[in-house]
Amino acid sequence: MNLNLRQAVIQRVTDKDNEELFGVIEDSIGGQEQVLPGLGVLFEIIWQHSNPDTQAQLVSTLKQHLT
């Protein structure tokens, strides 16, 4: 994933309110594979700004749904 993709995703969601961000995520999940890198960028931002407890919960949720 190159920096241009990150910048494009960030620009797309900058200045959106919570409802709009929710919609972007909901519309992307289960959609075309082309949107998966964008979700990755959003997850990266969430991960980088989450505390260790939240990160552990995210990993736990992921693990529960992979088995």
PyMOL Python script that loads the backbone (N, CA, C, O; Angstrom):
from pymol import cmd

cmd.read_pdbstr("""\
ATOM      1  N   MET A   1       0.859  -1.170   0.000  1.00  0.00           N
ATOM      2  CA  MET A   1       0.000   0.000   0.000  1.00  0.00           C
ATOM      3  C   MET A   1       0.904   1.231   0.000  1.00  0.00           C
ATOM      4  O   MET A   1       1.770   1.366   0.864  1.00  0.00           O
ATOM      5  N   ASN A   2       0.712   2.099  -0.935  1.00  0.00           N
ATOM      6  CA  ASN A   2       1.598   3.261  -0.999  1.00  0.00           C
ATOM      7  C   ASN A   2       0.974   4.465  -0.317  1.00  0.00           C
ATOM      8  O   ASN A   2      -0.212   4.479   0.012  1.00  0.00           O
ATOM      9  N   LEU A   3       1.795   5.459  -0.119  1.00  0.00           N
ATOM     10  CA  LEU A   3       1.365   6.662   0.595  1.00  0.00           C
ATOM     11  C   LEU A   3       0.225   7.377  -0.113  1.00  0.00           C
ATOM     12  O   LEU A   3      -0.622   7.979   0.547  1.00  0.00           O
ATOM     13  N   ASN A   4       0.181   7.325  -1.448  1.00  0.00           N
ATOM     14  CA  ASN A   4      -0.891   7.991  -2.173  1.00  0.00           C
ATOM     15  C   ASN A   4      -2.259   7.412  -1.831  1.00  0.00           C
ATOM     16  O   ASN A   4      -3.240   8.149  -1.729  1.00  0.00           O
ATOM     17  N   LEU A   5      -2.326   6.097  -1.654  1.00  0.00           N
ATOM     18  CA  LEU A   5      -3.585   5.464  -1.269  1.00  0.00           C
ATOM     19  C   LEU A   5      -4.013   5.942   0.121  1.00  0.00           C
ATOM     20  O   LEU A   5      -5.172   6.302   0.330  1.00  0.00           O
ATOM     21  N   ARG A   6      -3.087   5.944   1.054  1.00  0.00           N
ATOM     22  CA  ARG A   6      -3.407   6.426   2.399  1.00  0.00           C
ATOM     23  C   ARG A   6      -3.952   7.854   2.337  1.00  0.00           C
ATOM     24  O   ARG A   6      -4.979   8.171   2.937  1.00  0.00           O
ATOM     25  N   GLN A   7      -3.250   8.695   1.606  1.00  0.00           N
ATOM     26  CA  GLN A   7      -3.667  10.092   1.506  1.00  0.00           C
ATOM     27  C   GLN A   7      -5.051  10.212   0.880  1.00  0.00           C
ATOM     28  O   GLN A   7      -5.868  11.018   1.325  1.00  0.00           O
ATOM     29  N   ALA A   8      -5.315   9.414  -0.149  1.00  0.00           N
ATOM     30  CA  ALA A   8      -6.623   9.470  -0.812  1.00  0.00           C
ATOM     31  C   ALA A   8      -7.739   9.044   0.136  1.00  0.00           C
ATOM     32  O   ALA A   8      -8.796   9.673   0.176  1.00  0.00           O
ATOM     33  N   VAL A   9      -7.505   7.983   0.894  1.00  0.00           N
ATOM     34  CA  VAL A   9      -8.523   7.508   1.839  1.00  0.00           C
ATOM     35  C   VAL A   9      -8.748   8.550   2.921  1.00  0.00           C
ATOM     36  O   VAL A   9      -9.889   8.863   3.261  1.00  0.00           O
ATOM     37  N   ILE A  10      -7.679   9.077   3.453  1.00  0.00           N
ATOM     38  CA  ILE A  10      -7.802  10.079   4.519  1.00  0.00           C
ATOM     39  C   ILE A  10      -8.533  11.314   4.005  1.00  0.00           C
ATOM     40  O   ILE A  10      -9.383  11.863   4.705  1.00  0.00           O
ATOM     41  N   GLN A  11      -8.218  11.750   2.809  1.00  0.00           N
ATOM     42  CA  GLN A  11      -8.920  12.912   2.236  1.00  0.00           C
ATOM     43  C   GLN A  11     -10.402  12.623   2.045  1.00  0.00           C
ATOM     44  O   GLN A  11     -11.241  13.505   2.227  1.00  0.00           O
ATOM     45  N   ARG A  12     -10.723  11.383   1.675  1.00  0.00           N
ATOM     46  CA  ARG A  12     -12.127  11.020   1.445  1.00  0.00           C
ATOM     47  C   ARG A  12     -12.962  11.115   2.716  1.00  0.00           C
ATOM     48  O   ARG A  12     -14.144  11.456   2.663  1.00  0.00           O
ATOM     49  N   VAL A  13     -12.350  10.814   3.854  1.00  0.00           N
ATOM     50  CA  VAL A  13     -13.124  10.777   5.095  1.00  0.00           C
ATOM     51  C   VAL A  13     -12.917  11.993   5.990  1.00  0.00           C
ATOM     52  O   VAL A  13     -13.621  12.165   6.986  1.00  0.00           O
ATOM     53  N   THR A  14     -11.958  12.828   5.636  1.00  0.00           N
ATOM     54  CA  THR A  14     -11.716  14.033   6.438  1.00  0.00           C
ATOM     55  C   THR A  14     -12.963  14.918   6.419  1.00  0.00           C
ATOM     56  O   THR A  14     -13.595  15.109   5.381  1.00  0.00           O
ATOM     57  N   ASP A  15     -13.290  15.442   7.571  1.00  0.00           N
ATOM     58  CA  ASP A  15     -14.422  16.356   7.763  1.00  0.00           C
ATOM     59  C   ASP A  15     -15.792  15.678   7.703  1.00  0.00           C
ATOM     60  O   ASP A  15     -16.813  16.365   7.682  1.00  0.00           O
ATOM     61  N   LYS A  16     -15.830  14.358   7.673  1.00  0.00           N
ATOM     62  CA  LYS A  16     -17.122  13.658   7.741  1.00  0.00           C
ATOM     63  C   LYS A  16     -17.532  13.547   9.208  1.00  0.00           C
ATOM     64  O   LYS A  16     -16.683  13.413  10.089  1.00  0.00           O
ATOM     65  N   ASP A  17     -18.832  13.602   9.460  1.00  0.00           N
ATOM     66  CA  ASP A  17     -19.291  13.432  10.831  1.00  0.00           C
ATOM     67  C   ASP A  17     -19.378  11.932  11.149  1.00  0.00           C
ATOM     68  O   ASP A  17     -19.135  11.092  10.283  1.00  0.00           O
ATOM     69  N   ASN A  18     -19.721  11.616  12.378  1.00  0.00           N
ATOM     70  CA  ASN A  18     -19.757  10.212  12.815  1.00  0.00           C
ATOM     71  C   ASN A  18     -20.695   9.360  11.964  1.00  0.00           C
ATOM     72  O   ASN A  18     -20.362   8.231  11.605  1.00  0.00           O
ATOM     73  N   GLU A  19     -21.855   9.899  11.647  1.00  0.00           N
ATOM     74  CA  GLU A  19     -22.821   9.149  10.846  1.00  0.00           C
ATOM     75  C   GLU A  19     -22.263   8.863   9.448  1.00  0.00           C
ATOM     76  O   GLU A  19     -22.433   7.766   8.915  1.00  0.00           O
ATOM     77  N   GLU A  20     -21.609   9.845   8.872  1.00  0.00           N
ATOM     78  CA  GLU A  20     -21.024   9.662   7.540  1.00  0.00           C
ATOM     79  C   GLU A  20     -19.886   8.646   7.578  1.00  0.00           C
ATOM     80  O   GLU A  20     -19.763   7.820   6.674  1.00  0.00           O
ATOM     81  N   LEU A  21     -19.051   8.701   8.622  1.00  0.00           N
ATOM     82  CA  LEU A  21     -17.977   7.722   8.760  1.00  0.00           C
ATOM     83  C   LEU A  21     -18.537   6.316   8.917  1.00  0.00           C
ATOM     84  O   LEU A  21     -18.030   5.363   8.325  1.00  0.00           O
ATOM     85  N   PHE A  22     -19.584   6.200   9.718  1.00  0.00           N
ATOM     86  CA  PHE A  22     -20.256   4.909   9.887  1.00  0.00           C
ATOM     87  C   PHE A  22     -20.724   4.392   8.530  1.00  0.00           C
ATOM     88  O   PHE A  22     -20.545   3.215   8.214  1.00  0.00           O
ATOM     89  N   GLY A  23     -21.313   5.257   7.742  1.00  0.00           N
ATOM     90  CA  GLY A  23     -21.791   4.875   6.419  1.00  0.00           C
ATOM     91  C   GLY A  23     -20.674   4.429   5.495  1.00  0.00           C
ATOM     92  O   GLY A  23     -20.829   3.456   4.757  1.00  0.00           O
ATOM     93  N   VAL A  24     -19.548   5.131   5.530  1.00  0.00           N
ATOM     94  CA  VAL A  24     -18.400   4.743   4.703  1.00  0.00           C
ATOM     95  C   VAL A  24     -17.960   3.329   5.055  1.00  0.00           C
ATOM     96  O   VAL A  24     -17.716   2.508   4.171  1.00  0.00           O
ATOM     97  N   ILE A  25     -17.860   3.052   6.345  1.00  0.00           N
ATOM     98  CA  ILE A  25     -17.433   1.724   6.791  1.00  0.00           C
ATOM     99  C   ILE A  25     -18.468   0.677   6.402  1.00  0.00           C
ATOM    100  O   ILE A  25     -18.121  -0.356   5.829  1.00  0.00           O
ATOM    101  N   GLU A  26     -19.720   0.931   6.706  1.00  0.00           N
ATOM    102  CA  GLU A  26     -20.792  -0.022   6.390  1.00  0.00           C
ATOM    103  C   GLU A  26     -20.872  -0.309   4.892  1.00  0.00           C
ATOM    104  O   GLU A  26     -21.054  -1.457   4.486  1.00  0.00           O
ATOM    105  N   ASP A  27     -20.740   0.716   4.087  1.00  0.00           N
ATOM    106  CA  ASP A  27     -20.812   0.542   2.635  1.00  0.00           C
ATOM    107  C   ASP A  27     -19.629  -0.248   2.097  1.00  0.00           C
ATOM    108  O   ASP A  27     -19.739  -0.922   1.073  1.00  0.00           O
ATOM    109  N   SER A  28     -18.501  -0.163   2.786  1.00  0.00           N
ATOM    110  CA  SER A  28     -17.288  -0.836   2.323  1.00  0.00           C
ATOM    111  C   SER A  28     -17.241  -2.305   2.726  1.00  0.00           C
ATOM    112  O   SER A  28     -16.697  -3.132   1.994  1.00  0.00           O
ATOM    113  N   ILE A  29     -17.800  -2.631   3.868  1.00  0.00           N
ATOM    114  CA  ILE A  29     -17.742  -4.006   4.366  1.00  0.00           C
ATOM    115  C   ILE A  29     -18.620  -4.888   3.500  1.00  0.00           C
ATOM    116  O   ILE A  29     -19.790  -4.593   3.256  1.00  0.00           O
ATOM    117  N   GLY A  30     -18.026  -5.973   3.046  1.00  0.00           N
ATOM    118  CA  GLY A  30     -18.756  -6.915   2.209  1.00  0.00           C
ATOM    119  C   GLY A  30     -18.918  -6.441   0.775  1.00  0.00           C
ATOM    120  O   GLY A  30     -19.592  -7.086  -0.028  1.00  0.00           O
ATOM    121  N   GLY A  31     -18.311  -5.333   0.461  1.00  0.00           N
ATOM    122  CA  GLY A  31     -18.413  -4.784  -0.887  1.00  0.00           C
ATOM    123  C   GLY A  31     -17.327  -5.318  -1.794  1.00  0.00           C
ATOM    124  O   GLY A  31     -16.793  -6.406  -1.580  1.00  0.00           O
ATOM    125  N   GLN A  32     -17.017  -4.555  -2.784  1.00  0.00           N
ATOM    126  CA  GLN A  32     -16.003  -4.962  -3.748  1.00  0.00           C
ATOM    127  C   GLN A  32     -14.634  -5.024  -3.082  1.00  0.00           C
ATOM    128  O   GLN A  32     -14.349  -4.283  -2.141  1.00  0.00           O
ATOM    129  N   GLU A  33     -13.795  -5.918  -3.590  1.00  0.00           N
ATOM    130  CA  GLU A  33     -12.468  -6.089  -3.013  1.00  0.00           C
ATOM    131  C   GLU A  33     -11.605  -4.844  -3.147  1.00  0.00           C
ATOM    132  O   GLU A  33     -10.647  -4.675  -2.392  1.00  0.00           O
ATOM    133  N   GLN A  34     -11.924  -3.980  -4.085  1.00  0.00           N
ATOM    134  CA  GLN A  34     -11.133  -2.767  -4.266  1.00  0.00           C
ATOM    135  C   GLN A  34     -11.182  -1.852  -3.042  1.00  0.00           C
ATOM    136  O   GLN A  34     -10.276  -1.042  -2.844  1.00  0.00           O
ATOM    137  N   VAL A  35     -12.222  -1.970  -2.221  1.00  0.00           N
ATOM    138  CA  VAL A  35     -12.337  -1.091  -1.054  1.00  0.00           C
ATOM    139  C   VAL A  35     -11.584  -1.617   0.161  1.00  0.00           C
ATOM    140  O   VAL A  35     -11.426  -0.897   1.147  1.00  0.00           O
ATOM    141  N   LEU A  36     -11.119  -2.861   0.106  1.00  0.00           N
ATOM    142  CA  LEU A  36     -10.431  -3.437   1.260  1.00  0.00           C
ATOM    143  C   LEU A  36      -9.179  -2.661   1.673  1.00  0.00           C
ATOM    144  O   LEU A  36      -8.955  -2.490   2.872  1.00  0.00           O
ATOM    145  N   PRO A  37      -8.365  -2.189   0.749  1.00  0.00           N
ATOM    146  CA  PRO A  37      -7.222  -1.379   1.195  1.00  0.00           C
ATOM    147  C   PRO A  37      -7.654  -0.117   1.950  1.00  0.00           C
ATOM    148  O   PRO A  37      -6.981   0.306   2.891  1.00  0.00           O
ATOM    149  N   GLY A  38      -8.755   0.471   1.546  1.00  0.00           N
ATOM    150  CA  GLY A  38      -9.262   1.649   2.255  1.00  0.00           C
ATOM    151  C   GLY A  38      -9.667   1.317   3.680  1.00  0.00           C
ATOM    152  O   GLY A  38      -9.410   2.091   4.602  1.00  0.00           O
ATOM    153  N   LEU A  39     -10.298   0.171   3.858  1.00  0.00           N
ATOM    154  CA  LEU A  39     -10.647  -0.263   5.212  1.00  0.00           C
ATOM    155  C   LEU A  39      -9.386  -0.510   6.024  1.00  0.00           C
ATOM    156  O   LEU A  39      -9.344  -0.255   7.228  1.00  0.00           O
ATOM    157  N   GLY A  40      -8.362  -1.010   5.347  1.00  0.00           N
ATOM    158  CA  GLY A  40      -7.082  -1.214   6.030  1.00  0.00           C
ATOM    159  C   GLY A  40      -6.490   0.090   6.532  1.00  0.00           C
ATOM    160  O   GLY A  40      -5.941   0.143   7.633  1.00  0.00           O
ATOM    161  N   VAL A  41      -6.596   1.129   5.743  1.00  0.00           N
ATOM    162  CA  VAL A  41      -6.102   2.447   6.152  1.00  0.00           C
ATOM    163  C   VAL A  41      -6.895   2.939   7.361  1.00  0.00           C
ATOM    164  O   VAL A  41      -6.318   3.461   8.315  1.00  0.00           O
ATOM    165  N   LEU A  42      -8.210   2.772   7.320  1.00  0.00           N
ATOM    166  CA  LEU A  42      -9.034   3.203   8.451  1.00  0.00           C
ATOM    167  C   LEU A  42      -8.709   2.399   9.702  1.00  0.00           C
ATOM    168  O   LEU A  42      -8.639   2.952  10.799  1.00  0.00           O
ATOM    169  N   PHE A  43      -8.510   1.085   9.535  1.00  0.00           N
ATOM    170  CA  PHE A  43      -8.151   0.257  10.687  1.00  0.00           C
ATOM    171  C   PHE A  43      -6.793   0.670  11.242  1.00  0.00           C
ATOM    172  O   PHE A  43      -6.599   0.699  12.457  1.00  0.00           O
ATOM    173  N   GLU A  44      -5.865   0.985  10.365  1.00  0.00           N
ATOM    174  CA  GLU A  44      -4.541   1.437  10.806  1.00  0.00           C
ATOM    175  C   GLU A  44      -4.666   2.667  11.703  1.00  0.00           C
ATOM    176  O   GLU A  44      -4.005   2.753  12.738  1.00  0.00           O
ATOM    177  N   ILE A  45      -5.507   3.613  11.309  1.00  0.00           N
ATOM    178  CA  ILE A  45      -5.709   4.830  12.104  1.00  0.00           C
ATOM    179  C   ILE A  45      -6.326   4.475  13.456  1.00  0.00           C
ATOM    180  O   ILE A  45      -5.897   4.976  14.495  1.00  0.00           O
ATOM    181  N   ILE A  46      -7.333   3.609  13.432  1.00  0.00           N
ATOM    182  CA  ILE A  46      -7.968   3.189  14.689  1.00  0.00           C
ATOM    183  C   ILE A  46      -6.944   2.523  15.597  1.00  0.00           C
ATOM    184  O   ILE A  46      -6.864   2.836  16.785  1.00  0.00           O
ATOM    185  N   TRP A  47      -6.166   1.611  15.041  1.00  0.00           N
ATOM    186  CA  TRP A  47      -5.179   0.863  15.823  1.00  0.00           C
ATOM    187  C   TRP A  47      -4.148   1.795  16.439  1.00  0.00           C
ATOM    188  O   TRP A  47      -3.837   1.689  17.625  1.00  0.00           O
ATOM    189  N   GLN A  48      -3.625   2.701  15.640  1.00  0.00           N
ATOM    190  CA  GLN A  48      -2.578   3.609  16.117  1.00  0.00           C
ATOM    191  C   GLN A  48      -3.057   4.538  17.227  1.00  0.00           C
ATOM    192  O   GLN A  48      -2.254   5.022  18.024  1.00  0.00           O
ATOM    193  N   HIS A  49      -4.357   4.785  17.278  1.00  0.00           N
ATOM    194  CA  HIS A  49      -4.878   5.722  18.269  1.00  0.00           C
ATOM    195  C   HIS A  49      -5.720   5.048  19.351  1.00  0.00           C
ATOM    196  O   HIS A  49      -6.478   5.702  20.067  1.00  0.00           O
ATOM    197  N   SER A  50      -5.571   3.736  19.452  1.00  0.00           N
ATOM    198  CA  SER A  50      -6.285   2.977  20.489  1.00  0.00           C
ATOM    199  C   SER A  50      -5.319   2.625  21.610  1.00  0.00           C
ATOM    200  O   SER A  50      -4.124   2.422  21.392  1.00  0.00           O
ATOM    201  N   ASN A  51      -5.867   2.561  22.808  1.00  0.00           N
ATOM    202  CA  ASN A  51      -5.034   2.161  23.934  1.00  0.00           C
ATOM    203  C   ASN A  51      -4.852   0.633  23.907  1.00  0.00           C
ATOM    204  O   ASN A  51      -5.572  -0.060  23.189  1.00  0.00           O
ATOM    205  N   PRO A  52      -3.911   0.118  24.671  1.00  0.00           N
ATOM    206  CA  PRO A  52      -3.644  -1.324  24.655  1.00  0.00           C
ATOM    207  C   PRO A  52      -4.861  -2.195  24.980  1.00  0.00           C
ATOM    208  O   PRO A  52      -4.996  -3.289  24.432  1.00  0.00           O
ATOM    209  N   ASP A  53      -5.737  -1.732  25.852  1.00  0.00           N
ATOM    210  CA  ASP A  53      -6.939  -2.506  26.179  1.00  0.00           C
ATOM    211  C   ASP A  53      -7.864  -2.624  24.967  1.00  0.00           C
ATOM    212  O   ASP A  53      -8.400  -3.698  24.691  1.00  0.00           O
ATOM    213  N   THR A  54      -8.045  -1.535  24.257  1.00  0.00           N
ATOM    214  CA  THR A  54      -8.877  -1.559  23.059  1.00  0.00           C
ATOM    215  C   THR A  54      -8.241  -2.438  21.988  1.00  0.00           C
ATOM    216  O   THR A  54      -8.939  -3.196  21.315  1.00  0.00           O
ATOM    217  N   GLN A  55      -6.932  -2.344  21.824  1.00  0.00           N
ATOM    218  CA  GLN A  55      -6.235  -3.197  20.862  1.00  0.00           C
ATOM    219  C   GLN A  55      -6.427  -4.670  21.207  1.00  0.00           C
ATOM    220  O   GLN A  55      -6.674  -5.492  20.325  1.00  0.00           O
ATOM    221  N   ALA A  56      -6.313  -4.999  22.486  1.00  0.00           N
ATOM    222  CA  ALA A  56      -6.506  -6.388  22.922  1.00  0.00           C
ATOM    223  C   ALA A  56      -7.926  -6.845  22.621  1.00  0.00           C
ATOM    224  O   ALA A  56      -8.129  -7.988  22.211  1.00  0.00           O
ATOM    225  N   GLN A  57      -8.909  -5.977  22.816  1.00  0.00           N
ATOM    226  CA  GLN A  57     -10.299  -6.326  22.524  1.00  0.00           C
ATOM    227  C   GLN A  57     -10.503  -6.541  21.029  1.00  0.00           C
ATOM    228  O   GLN A  57     -11.212  -7.465  20.631  1.00  0.00           O
ATOM    229  N   LEU A  58      -9.899  -5.712  20.209  1.00  0.00           N
ATOM    230  CA  LEU A  58      -9.994  -5.879  18.760  1.00  0.00           C
ATOM    231  C   LEU A  58      -9.409  -7.224  18.330  1.00  0.00           C
ATOM    232  O   LEU A  58     -10.003  -7.940  17.524  1.00  0.00           O
ATOM    233  N   VAL A  59      -8.241  -7.557  18.876  1.00  0.00           N
ATOM    234  CA  VAL A  59      -7.608  -8.827  18.543  1.00  0.00           C
ATOM    235  C   VAL A  59      -8.468  -9.988  19.028  1.00  0.00           C
ATOM    236  O   VAL A  59      -8.628 -10.977  18.312  1.00  0.00           O
ATOM    237  N   SER A  60      -9.017  -9.884  20.221  1.00  0.00           N
ATOM    238  CA  SER A  60      -9.881 -10.933  20.763  1.00  0.00           C
ATOM    239  C   SER A  60     -11.116 -11.133  19.887  1.00  0.00           C
ATOM    240  O   SER A  60     -11.495 -12.267  19.597  1.00  0.00           O
ATOM    241  N   THR A  61     -11.742 -10.039  19.467  1.00  0.00           N
ATOM    242  CA  THR A  61     -12.912 -10.118  18.594  1.00  0.00           C
ATOM    243  C   THR A  61     -12.544 -10.784  17.276  1.00  0.00           C
ATOM    244  O   THR A  61     -13.271 -11.648  16.785  1.00  0.00           O
ATOM    245  N   LEU A  62     -11.422 -10.384  16.711  1.00  0.00           N
ATOM    246  CA  LEU A  62     -10.960 -10.997  15.466  1.00  0.00           C
ATOM    247  C   LEU A  62     -10.730 -12.483  15.644  1.00  0.00           C
ATOM    248  O   LEU A  62     -11.182 -13.286  14.827  1.00  0.00           O
ATOM    249  N   LYS A  63     -10.036 -12.855  16.695  1.00  0.00           N
ATOM    250  CA  LYS A  63      -9.743 -14.270  16.960  1.00  0.00           C
ATOM    251  C   LYS A  63     -11.012 -15.086  17.103  1.00  0.00           C
ATOM    252  O   LYS A  63     -11.095 -16.195  16.574  1.00  0.00           O
ATOM    253  N   GLN A  64     -11.995 -14.564  17.802  1.00  0.00           N
ATOM    254  CA  GLN A  64     -13.263 -15.281  18.019  1.00  0.00           C
ATOM    255  C   GLN A  64     -13.963 -15.577  16.694  1.00  0.00           C
ATOM    256  O   GLN A  64     -14.651 -16.591  16.569  1.00  0.00           O
ATOM    257  N   HIS A  65     -13.797 -14.718  15.727  1.00  0.00           N
ATOM    258  CA  HIS A  65     -14.525 -14.865  14.476  1.00  0.00           C
ATOM    259  C   HIS A  65     -13.710 -15.535  13.381  1.00  0.00           C
ATOM    260  O   HIS A  65     -14.187 -15.705  12.258  1.00  0.00           O
ATOM    261  N   LEU A  66     -12.480 -15.914  13.710  1.00  0.00           N
ATOM    262  CA  LEU A  66     -11.662 -16.659  12.759  1.00  0.00           C
ATOM    263  C   LEU A  66     -11.714 -18.159  13.000  1.00  0.00           C
ATOM    264  O   LEU A  66     -11.297 -18.947  12.150  1.00  0.00           O
ATOM    265  N   THR A  67     -12.219 -18.546  14.144  1.00  0.00           N
ATOM    266  CA  THR A  67     -12.261 -19.972  14.477  1.00  0.00           C
ATOM    267  C   THR A  67     -13.646 -20.552  14.245  1.00  0.00           C
ATOM    268  O   THR A  67     -13.864 -21.742  14.473  1.00  0.00           O
TER     269      THR A  67
END
""", "prot")
cmd.dss("prot")
cmd.show_as("cartoon", "prot")
cmd.util.cbc("prot")
cmd.orient("prot")
